[in-house]
Amino acid sequence: MGRNEDQFERFLKAGEALLIENGFEAFSVDAVARSIGVDAEAVRAEMGEKDDYIALIVRRASSGIAQVITKRDPDLDETPAERLHRIALIYLQAVFTKAGIRIYRIAAHAANEHPHISVQFRASAGEAMKKFADMLENEIGVTVPAGYTYEEAAGQFFALCRGGLHHMTLFDVDYQPSRHAVENAARQGADTFLRAFPIKAR
């Protein structure tokens, strides 16, 4: 019997909302079921137990960001550099929402004691990195220094964009930067990246 996609999406969204609102410790299959008025066994049958459920939420969130940043907008006539700057902004806007910050922290901290979540977190992050690395090589066309891989360059890009904004979340778990701060960080991150990994002449 196949998965009921509508029901799966409903349970996934309800679980994500509860996880963001109440955190890892307070999350349970029963609590999600109560929040949407359905039988807990129906939710459990579709989503699994707590760790399975959270792993699905984490994987979807990470995969969603990867899809957004690697998708070309056919209505925009961009140079490779302009596209990279736009990706930097989209990435930071997604990461520094309340949902993005909470899910990332939950995934990172829960992963130490909950291996199933760790596996999904690493898998989805790895897939996102590979997609972006492929785009850097074949669509943007950046040059990587000797000894570097495109996946390492992709990691550098994300780290340069997050920069100090990510550091602020160490002091305030709910820190959300202003629009100006996000735009400035995206611009600086992309500019710094392009100085280290210049785009090939075409």
N, C-alpha and C positions, 0 to 999 in steps of 0.2 A: 504494500500500500504506500503510495507516494506522499510526500509532505504536502500539507495544506499551506500553500505559500501565503495566502492572506492572513491566516491564523498565525503563522510563523512571524510575519512582519509585525502583526499587532502585539504579540508577546515580546518580540525583540525591542520594539519602541517603548513598551511599558516598562520592561526591565531596565533599559538604558535610563529612562527618566527617574526611576526609583534609585538606581545606582548613583546617579549624579547628585540626587537630592540628599540621600541618606548615607552614602558611603559603603565601603566593602562590608564592614562588620554587621551593619543593620540589614544588609540585603539578604533576602530569602525568597525561595520559590513561593512559599505561602503568602508572603507580603505582596508580591507581584500579583498573585491570583486575587487577593482581596481588593487590590487597587483597581482592578478592572472587572470585578464581579464574576469571575469564572472559577471553576473547580480547580484546585491545586494540582490534582492528578493529571488533568488535561494539559496544564502548563508543563508539568514535569515530563510527561510523555513526549512533548514536542521539543523542549529545551534542555532536558536533563536536570541534574542536580546543580547546586549553587555554582561550583567551579566551572562546570560545563557551560552553564548559562552565561556567566561573566566572560568566559573565553570567547563565546560567540559575539558578545557585545563589543569586546576589545578588537576582535578580528574585523568586524564590520566597520568600526570607526576608523581604523587604520587603513583598510582597503579603500574606504570612501575618499579619504584625503588623497591617496595615490591616484585614484581615477580622475579626481578634479584637476590635479596639477599636471597630469600627463596628457590631458585631452586638449587637442588643438581647437581653437575657436575659428571656424571657417569664415566668420564675418569680419575678422580682424586681419589687416594686412600688416604684419609685424616683421621687423628684423629679428634675427635670433636673439640679439641683446635685449630688445624690447620684450620679447616673449619671456626671457629669463627673469627680467624685472617684474613682469606681471605674475609669474609663477611664485616668486618670492613673496609678493604681497598676498596672493591667494593662500599660500601655505601658512603665513603668520596669522591671517585672519581666521583660518580654520583652527589652528593650534591654540590660539589664545582666546577662545571662547570659554565660558564657564564649563561647558561640556567637555571640550577638548582637554583642558587642564586637569579636570577631575579624573577623566578616564585614563589619561596618561599616568597620573600619579598612582591611581589605584592599580593599574597594570604593573607598573614598575615595583611598587612595594609588595603587592600580593604575590608577585612572581617568585619571591624567595622561598615562601612556605607552601606555595600552591603550584606545583610543576605543570599542571595542565594549562593553567592560565599563561605561564611562562612560555610554554611551547607555542601557543597560539599567538602570543604577543610577538615573539621573535620571528615566527613564520610570516605574519602579516607585515611586520616591519621589513623583513628581508625581501619580500615580494615587491613592496613599494620601492625599496632601494634599487632593485634590479630594473624595474620599469623606468625609473628616473635616470639611472645610469645609461640605459639604452637610448633614451631620448637625448641625453647630453652628447652621446657619441654620434648618433645617426641623424638627429634632427637639428639640435642646436649647433653641433660641430665644434665643441671646445677641444683645446689642446691640453693633454695631460703631461706633466713632467716625466722624465725617465724614471721607471720604477713604480709609478703610480698606476692604479687601475681606475676605470671609470666609476666603479662602485665607491671607491675611496673618495673620488672627487665629488660624488653625490653626497656622501656623508659630510664632507667639508662644506658644501653648499648649505645644507640644513643647519649645521652648527653655526656657520657665519651669520645666517639670517636670524636664528634664535638669540644668539649672543647674550647680551646683558638682560634682555627681557626674560629669558629662561632663568637666569641667575636670580632674578627678583622673586620667582616662585619658591625659592628655598626659604625666604623669610616670610612670605605671605602666601599660604596655599591657595587663596582665592584671588591672588593678584591678577588683574586684567588691565593691560596697558591701554592708554588712550589711542584714539585713531591716529593722532599725529605721531605718537611713539612707534606704532606699528608701521606706518608708512615710511618713517625715517629709517627704522631698522631694516625694512625690506630693501630700500634703496642702497643703504650702506653695505648690507650683506651681499647683494648682487654685484655692486661695484667692486668690492674687495675680492669676491670670487673671480670676476672676470680679469682682474689684474694678475691673479695667480694662474688662471686657466683661460687664456685668451681664445677667442673664437677664430677658427681657421679662416684664412682668406678664401673667398669663393670666386 
